[in-house]
């Protein structure tokens, strides 16, 4: 497999900030402050030398070793963590995914969700981002439930923000988000995201 580093996402108590990086694929080193989360995005393409049996069932394409040093200088390691692939089907022109949500979600408090739609094809597409209200759980959109994506040029992406509100505390699904290709009327659904909603009464305890 040929692997290219695309971006890193660092979360510091709020919305994630996605920025382009140039990093070596081996011996990545970085600092994490308290309550920080850092994610890495890689583009994995099948090498021309690989056989059809290169990926076994279950989607495992390799393993990852993670090492870190604690606040008191102690060393720790996670070894042989499986790397799971989520392939984009060859005939899929567009893909849609939720890329950022706030860290703390409170019952009945609106929050913003950042959504990315990618055009994987070699032609431009006109798109529309929509939330199907008949498919949502207890996390519902506030105000408009759809926005125009304009024209997505070949091999490009666009980010949009929608506002949601959780109607009940506990573990809830963020669902019903999809992108529609306006010319073909084909829709592409984002994977539902499981979120934990805090009860607003926790703040007073």
VENNOR-V858574 format. One record per run of one state. SS is the DSSP state (H for helix, E for strand, C for the rest). FROM is the first residue (numbers start at 0). TO is the last residue. If there is no record, write none. Layout:
# VENNOR-V858574
ss=SS from=FROM to=TO
ss=SS from=FROM to=TO
This chain:
# VENNOR-V858574
ss=C from=0 to=0
ss=E from=1 to=11
ss=C from=12 to=15
ss=E from=16 to=19
ss=C from=20 to=34
ss=E from=35 to=44
ss=C from=45 to=58
ss=E from=59 to=68
ss=C from=69 to=73
ss=E from=74 to=83
ss=C from=84 to=92
ss=E from=93 to=100
ss=C from=101 to=104
ss=E from=105 to=105
ss=C from=106 to=109
ss=E from=110 to=118
ss=C from=119 to=123
ss=E from=124 to=130
ss=C from=131 to=131
ss=H from=132 to=134
ss=C from=135 to=137
ss=E from=138 to=140
ss=C from=141 to=144
ss=E from=145 to=151
ss=C from=152 to=154
ss=E from=155 to=165
ss=C from=166 to=168
ss=E from=169 to=173
ss=C from=174 to=175
ss=E from=176 to=180
ss=C from=181 to=184
ss=E from=185 to=188
ss=C from=189 to=191
ss=E from=192 to=197
ss=C from=198 to=198
ss=H from=199 to=203
ss=C from=204 to=204
